[in-house]
Amino acid sequence: MKTPRNIFKGSIRPPDNDSAFILHPHKRGVPNVGRMAHYRDDDEVDMLIVGCGAGGGVLSQRLARRGWRVVVLERGPFWDPDRDWVSDEAGSHKLYWTDKRIVGGSDPVQMGKNNSGHGVGGSMVHYAGYTPRFHPSDFETYTRDGVGADWPISYWDLKEHYERCEAELPVAGQHWPWGDPHGYPMGPHPIGGSAEVAWKGAEDCGIEMRVGPVAITNGAFGNRPHCIYRGFCLEACKVNAKGSPLITHVPDAIEHGAEIRADCMAIRVEYDESAGRVTGVTYLRDGQEHFQRAAAVAVAGYSIETPRLLLNSKSARFPNGLANSNDQVGRYVMVQGASQTAARFAEPMHMYKAPPPEVSSEQFYETDESRGFARGFSIQTVSPMPIGWSEHVIADGHWGYALREYMRDYIHWTVLGVLNELLPHPENRVTLTDEPDQYGMPIPRFDYSQSDNDRANIAYSKKVIQDIWEHADAQDTLTIDRYAHLVGGCRMGDDPDESVVNSDHQSWEVPNLFITDGSVMPTQGSANPALTIMALASRLADRLTSKRVDAQGLRAVPSG
């Protein structure tokens, strides 16, 4: 039976967020920026948020709606899709945070466009749009499987926020049978030939597939248009069909009095020794140092920049970094294994013609002891554009004449990828080097090493993908190893000795300091993290019932 929301295909206004209807029907930039609220540095705002991505963007909108005086510091620019974005891979390089990072460990992670973003909207500006939920099991992996860590909250604490964020993006997809089975606000997008062959191969292997979920409009939504299937999702959506905080939360935040202060690099969170509280953030703008006063600070810079900012915010009370007396800041950083296997077919595949994640499966998401490792992985179609395809071919060792031949053959190839849940380990961490960057901040170092369980998970998933392509009658395959999706580094927990924040994202040691990004996640799951980060920020906003956080913090607020 069709519900009213299905009949109108997402055009129903979601509760308490008018962003899609504030947008101009013909111009793609955020309106009303010229009349946005502006606060003086010496004004004590109610909440100062560092970072305007999935966490910071949602939190700013929620709090502004409730009358909080909110300033968001964003290192990158205030993007205008009409002015700044192009249907070109090379021309989109500016979307990524590509500052120098030092990497180490036995399995170092390549940093750059796959793991970071800057500018208003954060990395969701250039993500593929794939927005699955975490499973209930993700929140209790230690209890269920004896690995990882249990979260101090459950899936059921986030469920209403998942649903709310899915309505705001909005998410399109088939009914989802895995985890907590659920539907989506919009129906599934049509799929192309490349997804059809992947579906057939999976079906012949006994693997169930579904279309979506993607935060890409399948029908008009306010003043946002239907997806036009141009294929440049990873280069930022030129027409505003793909949801990101830039268009799903920032317009409403501005309308309700938030200031989104772009081109501002936070360098220190300042701490008052006598009061035992943070007082605001020192930041750089146009080469000049400023200090914005705030009654509370929420850091939402993600899993490299959030630990780096805290570690750089030293004081007599915190000589090793703010809120870091227990040496937990920067630890337990995780990535997902993200190997990709390309397959060639005689007929043209045209994989670039649709949203990259067309069809997917979470059939292997949960632990199955017969596989020989704990936890699991998900499967997704991915659709690299030509430069991305060349990187895939080069990673498999092909150069010169062979590379040119693979590039000429581009339209005959299609790609399946996996997301392996790799486990948290304390030695996988962010630290500071002695080398300063252009802001005078220490360049961060990220060390990462896989466990035996991680390697077994990755190896098994590669065999599954190879089996799918063999059953689809692929003529040839190419497999490359890679990582995706940083989380962790300031994890939440029940024990102050083993976590940085409590279940309300509140620092154990500084009551008016909050962290609201993917760095708080105790485990990674096999799902893309963007939607969960948004849901966590939405829940935090509900928990912040007072504009002034006292010494007891949020512990007096009833749970729910």
N, C-alpha and C positions, 0 to 999 in steps of 0.2 A: 504493500500500500504506500502510495506517495504521500509524504508529509508536505505541508506548505513550503518548507524550506527547499525541498527537492523540486517542487513545482516551479518555484521562482528562481531556482538555480543560484542560490546564494545572494540574491538581491535584497533579502531581508536584512535590515540593519542589526548588527550584533549589539548586545546590551553594553552601554557605557563606553562606546568607542565609535566616533563618527569619522574616523580617518578616511575611509574609502569615499565618503560623501563630501568631505571637505576638499579633496583633490579637485583640480580643475578638469572639466570634461575633455579638454583638448590639449592643455599643456601638462607635461609630466612632472615638472618640478613641484616641490612642496610649496603651497601657497602661504601667504601671511608671514613669511620670514621677515619681511621688512617691518612688520609691526609686532614682532616677537618681544616678549618682556626682556628687559635688560636689568641686571642687578649689579650694583657696585661691588668691587672686591671687598670693601669693608662692611657691606651688608651681610649679616649672619643669616644665610638661607637655612631652610629647614633640613634639606638634604642636598649634598653635593655628590654627584655620581661621576665616576671616572670611567668613560667608555660608553659609546652609544650603539652597541650591538644588540644581540638577542636579549641579554640580561638588562643592560642599562636602558635600552629603548623602552622595554615593557615597564620597568620600574618607574621611569620618569612619567610615563603616561598615566599609570595607575595613581601615583601620588599627586600629580598635578590635578587630576580629576577630583581629588579630595581636598583641594585647597592648599596643598603644601607649596611652599616657595622652593622651587627646584632649579638647580643649575647642573647641566651635564657638560663635562669637559671631554672633548673628542680630539684626539691627536690629528686626525685627517680632515679633509675638506667636507663642506656641506654639498653633497652631490646634487646635480641637476641632470636628470636623464637626457633632456633635450640638448643640453650644452656639453655634457661630459662623456656620455657613453656612446660607443660605436660598435657596429657589427664587425668586429675585427679582433682577432686574438692578440696580436702584437700591440695594437692600440689600447688594449685593456690592461696592460701591465701595471698601470698606475693604481689599480684597485687593490693591489696586494701590498702587505707589509713585508718588505724585503730587506729591512735593515740587517746588518751583519749579526749573526749568531755563531757561537762556537758550539760544535756538537762533538760528542764523545760517547764512550761506552762500547760494548762489543757489537752492538747493532744500531749504529747512529741513525738518527732520523734527519732526512733532508728537510730543511726549513724553507719557507717561502710561500708561494701562492696557494699551495694545498692546505696550509695550516693556519692562515692568518688573513686578516683584512684590516683596512683602516678607512676612515671616513664615516660619516653618519650612515648607519645601517650595518656597519661592521662586516664580518665575513659573509653574512646572509645576503649581501649585495651580489656576491659572486658564487654562492653555493648553487647546487644543481636544483634546489627546490624540494628535495626529498625530505619528508617530515613524518617519519614513523614515531610512535610512542615507545618508551621503554616497556618491558614486561614486568609484571609483579615480581617475578623471580630476580630481576636485576637489583632489587632493593634488599635482598637477603641471600646473597650468594654464599656467604660463610655458613649460615644456618642450613641451607639446602645442600650445598655442594662441598663445603669445607675449604673453599678458596676465596680470595678477595676479602671483602669486608661487608658487613651489613650496614645499610644506611640508618640514620636515626629517625627517618620517616619512611612511610610505605608508599607503594603505588597509589593506594586509595586516598592518601593525603593530597596527591597531585591530580587525581582523575578529573575533578571539576575544572581545574585549570588547563589540563589538556583540552578538554572540550571547548572551553572559552577561547583559547588561542587558536584552535582549529577553525572556529567560526570567524575569528578576526582575520586570519591569513587570506582567504579561506582555503581549506584543504580539499582536494578532489581525489577520489579513489573508490575502488570497490570495497564492499564490506570486508573487514579485516578479521580473519579467523584465528589469528595467533595472539598469545598473551591474553589480554582482556578483550574478547571479541567486541567489535564496535563498527559503526558506520562513519561516514564523513558528510560534511555539509553539501558538497558538490559531488555529482556522479563522476565516473572515471573518464579520462581522456581517451580518444581513439588511439590505437597503437599502429605502428608502422611495420613494414616487412621484417626489419631486423629483430624487433621484439617478437614477432610471430614465430620466427624460426627458433628463437630461444625458448619460447613457450612450448613449442612442439617437442624439442629435445628434452626439456624438463619433464613434460607430461609422459613421454615414453620411458623416462627413468623413474616414474612414480613420484615425482616432485611437484607439489602444488604451487602454482603461481597466482599472483594477483596484479591488477593494474593500479599503480599509485602506491602510497599516497604522496601527492605533491602539492605544495602551496602555490598552485598556479591556477588561475581562474578558468573554469569551464563554463563560460557564460558571463554576462555582465555582472559586476559587483560594485554598486555605487557608481562612481565615475571611473572605475577601472574596467578596461575592455577584456573581452575574451582573448585567451592566448592565440597568437598568430603563427605559432610553430616555426619561428625563424631559426631556432636551434642554438642561439647564442646565450643560453641561460647562464653559463659559467663566466660570461663576459658582462654580466649585468643586464637586466631586462629593460630594453629600450622603451617598451610600451606600458610598463607597470602591471603586467599580468602576473608576474612572479612576486610573491609577498616577501618583503623584508621590513625591518622596523622603520626604515626610511619612509615607507608609504603606509605601513599598517599601524604604527603607533605614534610616530613623531608628529604628524599633522594634528592629531587630537591633543597631544601633550602641549604643543605650542598654543593651541586654541584655549587651553586652560591655564596658561601662565608659566609654563616651563621655558627656560632659556637653554637652547642647545648651542653651546659655545664651541664652534669648530676651530681647527688649526691651533689647538692648545695642547701642549705636551705636559702631562703631570710628571713631576720629578720627585716630589716628596709629599707624604702625608704628615702633617705637623702634629706633635703630641705635647700636651701640657703636663709636665711632671707633677705639679702640685694638685691639679684637678683629676689626673688619671684618665683624661679623655683626649680625643683628637679634636683639633680646633679648625681644621680646614686643610687645603691642599695648595702647595706651591707649584706653579706651572709656568711654562715658557710660551710666550706668544709674540711673534715677530721679533724674536731674539731678546725680548725683555722679560725679566722675571716678575711674576705677580703672585699674590697670595689671596685666595678666596676663602673667607670665613664661612663656617658652616656648623650647625648644631650637631649634625651627624654626617658621616661619609660612607658611601657605598662604592667599593672598588669593583669594576666590571671590565677589566682589561684582558681577560682570558688567561690561559695557562702558562704563558711565558711572561707577559707584561704585568699581570697581577702579582706573582711572586717577586718579580724584579722590583716593582715599586715598593713593596713592603720591605724587602731586604735592603733597599737603598734608604729607607726612612728610619735611620738610626737615631738613638737618643741615649741619655744616661740610663734610663730605665730599660731600654731595649737596644743594647749595643750590637746585637746580631740581627737587627731588623725588627720592625714593628710587629707586635703580637707573636713574637718568635722565641719566647723563652724556652719552649720545649723542642726547638729545632725541627719543627714540622713544616714551616713555610718552604715551599718549593719541592717537597717530597711527593711521592706517589703520582708523578705525572704519567699519563697513559696515552697511547695511540691505539688505533685499530689496525690490524693487518688488513691490507687492501690490495692484494694481488689481483691482476686483471689478465684474462685470457681472451685474446682476439681470435675470431674464426672467419675463414674465407668461404664464400659460397659463389657458385657460378653466376647466379642472378644478382643484379645490383641490390644492395641493402639500404643505401641512403640513410645511414644511421643518424646523420646530423639533422634530420627533418623533424624531430620531435623532442620533447623534454628528455634530457639524458636518462633519468630513471623512469623508464616506461613500465616495465614489469619487474616484479621482485618476489622473493620467497623468504619466509622466516621458519621454514620447516626444520632447519638444523640449529635453531636458536638456543634450545635448552640442552642441558647435559644429557648425554646418552653414554653410559659407562662402556658400552660395547665398542665405542670409537677409540677409547684409550686416553681420553683427556677430559677435563672439566670444561663446562660451558660450551659455546658454539659459535655460529656465524650466520650471517644473512647473505642473500644473493640479490644482485641488482644488475639490470642492464645499465651500461654507461656508454656514452657516445662522444668520444673525443673528436674535436674539430681537427683540421689538417695539421696544425702545428703540434697539437697534443698527440695526434697519431704518429707524427715523425718522432716524437720523444719516446713513444711506446716502442717503435721499431728500433730506434737507436739503443734503448735499454736492453733489447734482446740481442744486441751485438752486430747490427747491420749498418754498414756505411757505404758511401760511394755509389757504385752502380746498383747494388742490391737495395739501398735505401731509396734511390730514385724509382726503382721498379715497384717497390711497396707503395710509394706515394702515388704513382700512376694508377695503382690498383685500389685506391682508397675506398671507392664506392662499393666494392665487393666485400668489405670487411665489416664485422660488427663485434661488440665486446661485452663480455659478462665480467662483473667484478664481485668480490666478496668483501665483507666487513667482519673480521675475526675479533671476538672479544679477547683482548690481551690483558693479562692480570696486573694488578697494582703491586709495585715493589718499592720499598723506601729508598733504595739506591738510585732509582730512576727519578732524577730530580733536576731542578733549576738552581744554579748558583750564580754568583757574580764573579766576573773576571776583573783584572786590574786595568783593562783597556777601556778608556772612555769612548763614548759615541759622540755624535754631533751635538748632543744636548748636555754633554758632560756627565752623563750617567754611565755606570759600568755596563759594558756589553754582557749579556747573559750567556751562560753556558748550559747546555742541556745534554745530560748523559742518559743514554738509554741502552738497556740490554734485555733480550728476550729470555724467558724461562723455557724449560723443556716442554711444559704444557703449552706455551705459546707456539713453539715450533711444530708440535704435533697437530695443533689446531689448524695452522696454516697449511701444512702438508696435506691434511685430509681434505680441506676445502678445495685445494687445487685439483685433486683427483675427482671430486664431485663435478666441478665445472668442466673438466676434460671429458667426463662421461656424458654430460649434457650435450656438448658439441659433437661428440661421436654419434650419439643417437639422432642428432639433427642432420647428420651426413655432411659435416663440414669437410672441405677439401684440405685445409691446412689450419694450424693454430700457432699462436705466439703467446707466451706467458711471461709476465714481468712481475717482480716483487716491488711493493711500495707500501707506504703507510698513509693514514688519513686521521683527521679529527683528534686533535689534542684535547684532553680533559685532565683534571686533577691538578695538584700543586698546592691547594689550600683546602683540604677536604673537610667536610662536616662529619661530626661524630658525637658520641655520648661521653667520650673520655677526653678531658682536656690535655692529657699527656700524649694522645695519639691523633689529634685533630687540631685544626686551626679555628674552626667556628662550630657553633652548636647547631641544632636542628632549625633554628631561625636565622641562619646565616650570620650570626652575631659573634664577633671575636670573643673568645673565652677571657681575654685579658684586657680588652678595651671595649666598654659597653656600648659606645656610640660609633663603632666601626663595624661595617658589614661587608660581606663579599657576595656578589650576586652574578656569578658567571659559571662557566663550565669547570673552573678550577675547584669548586666545592664538591664535585662528584666523587664519591668513594670508589665507584666502579664504572666501567665504560659501557658495558652492554654491547650488543651487535647492531644497534640502531644508531643512525645519525643523531647527534646530540642537540641540534638547534631547537627543536620543539620542547625538549625537556628543560633546556636552559630558560626558555621563555616561561614555561609553566612554573619553574622554581621562582623566578622573579615575580610572577603574578601572585604566587602564594605568599612570598615575603611581604608584598604590599598589603595583603590582607592582615598579616600579623603585626604590621606597624600601625598600631591603633593610636599612638601618641606622637606628636611632633617633637617631644623631648624625651629621650630615652634615659631613664634614671639608672642608678647603680644596679638595680635588679634587672635591668634590661627588659627583655620580653618574657621573662619567666613567670610573670604574674598574669599573662594573657592566656585565657583558656584555649586549649588545643581544639582543633576542629578543621 
